Amino acid sequence: MKKSRGRVAHAFPAVSALGLQPTSGPGPLFSTLPGVFAALPVGWLFGLLFFVGLFGAAYLSDVAAFEVLVAGITDNTGISRPRAVWLMAVVVFIFAIPPMINTEIFIPWDLTFGSGMQTLGVLLAVITVGWAMDRSRALAALGANTHRLSVSLLFCWIRLVIPAVIIAIGCWWLLTAVLRIMGPT
């Protein structure tokens, strides 16, 4: 936020215009936007279209994430697909109970399982390609029609630089967002 003529200019003009407090998380989506749509001519239609689209995006994202879990179980175990779907449905439901009961749990869990675990997953994928995969197979996959030196540099980049950057970003996120030791005050 920057100061402009003695007033604080918010990053969200609609929040200021409606007299609401700027917050993070899903709150502004469901408190600010209905007010914005209500102030527009035929805003109910735009609001309906927006929230139906948001529901569609959330649903498809959920289906894609759920499919990754089911595919992981069926590919790595002898469990059938219908049984894996039911197993994952029960596990996901059990993990969804705490944020349904107490909304204060939602944001820390979203940060941990969303941001934190995605970063960890990317780190594990990069380490797998850089350190666990056969070098010639990885080089062939990285650049079949590329100059040998540039492919080798790319492999070193994947093996050393990218994991270091991901670890640095993960540590920064842990120190600022989770532990609140460093960062803006």
BELCORCOR-V271749 format. One record per residue. RES is the residue in one letter. SS is DSSP state (hx for helix, st for strand, lp for the rest). OMEGA is omega in whole degrees, -180 to 180 (999 if undefined). Layout:
((RES,SS,OMEGA) (RES,SS,OMEGA))
//
This chain:
((M,lp,179) (K,st,180) (K,st,179) (S,st,-179) (R,lp,175) (G,lp,179) (R,st,177) (V,st,177) (A,st,-177) (H,lp,176) (A,lp,-179) (F,lp,-178) (P,hx,-179) (A,hx,178) (V,hx,179) (S,hx,-177) (A,hx,-180) (L,lp,177) (G,lp,180) (L,lp,178) (Q,lp,178) (P,lp,178) (T,lp,177) (S,lp,-180) (G,lp,-176) (P,lp,-177) (G,hx,-179) (P,hx,-180) (L,hx,-175) (F,hx,177) (S,hx,-176) (T,hx,-174) (L,hx,175) (P,hx,176) (G,hx,178) (V,hx,-180) (F,hx,179) (A,hx,-180) (A,hx,-179) (L,lp,171) (P,lp,-176) (V,lp,-178) (G,hx,179) (W,hx,180) (L,hx,177) (F,hx,177) (G,hx,178) (L,hx,179) (L,hx,-180) (F,hx,-176) (F,hx,173) (V,hx,176) (G,hx,177) (L,hx,177) (F,hx,179) (G,hx,179) (A,hx,180) (A,hx,-180) (Y,hx,-180) (L,hx,176) (S,hx,178) (D,hx,179) (V,hx,180) (A,hx,179) (A,hx,179) (F,hx,180) (E,hx,177) (V,hx,179) (L,hx,-179) (V,hx,180) (A,hx,178) (G,hx,179) (I,hx,-177) (T,hx,-180) (D,hx,-173) (N,hx,178) (T,lp,178) (G,lp,-177) (I,lp,178) (S,lp,-178) (R,hx,179) (P,hx,179) (R,hx,178) (A,hx,178) (V,hx,179) (W,hx,179) (L,hx,180) (M,hx,178) (A,hx,179) (V,hx,-179) (V,hx,180) (V,hx,179) (F,hx,179) (I,hx,178) (F,hx,-180) (A,hx,-177) (I,hx,-178) (P,hx,178) (P,hx,175) (M,hx,-179) (I,hx,-177) (N,lp,-177) (T,lp,177) (E,hx,179) (I,hx,-172) (F,hx,-175) (I,hx,177) (P,hx,178) (W,hx,178) (D,hx,178) (L,hx,-177) (T,hx,-175) (F,hx,178) (G,hx,-176) (S,hx,-175) (G,hx,-177) (M,hx,175) (Q,hx,178) (T,hx,178) (L,hx,178) (G,hx,178) (V,hx,179) (L,hx,179) (L,hx,178) (A,hx,-180) (V,hx,177) (I,hx,178) (T,hx,180) (V,hx,-175) (G,hx,-172) (W,hx,-175) (A,hx,-180) (M,lp,175) (D,lp,-174) (R,hx,-178) (S,hx,178) (R,hx,179) (A,hx,179) (L,hx,178) (A,hx,179) (A,hx,-178) (L,hx,-177) (G,lp,-178) (A,lp,-176) (N,lp,-177) (T,lp,177) (H,lp,-175) (R,hx,-179) (L,hx,-179) (S,hx,177) (V,hx,178) (S,hx,177) (L,hx,177) (L,hx,179) (F,hx,177) (C,hx,178) (W,hx,180) (I,hx,-176) (R,hx,-173) (L,hx,-170) (V,hx,-177) (I,hx,177) (P,hx,179) (A,hx,179) (V,hx,179) (I,hx,178) (I,hx,178) (A,hx,179) (I,hx,178) (G,hx,177) (C,hx,178) (W,hx,178) (W,hx,-180) (L,hx,-178) (L,hx,-176) (T,hx,-173) (A,hx,-175) (V,hx,-177) (L,lp,180) (R,lp,179) (I,lp,-178) (M,lp,172) (G,lp,-177) (P,lp,180) (T,lp,999))
//
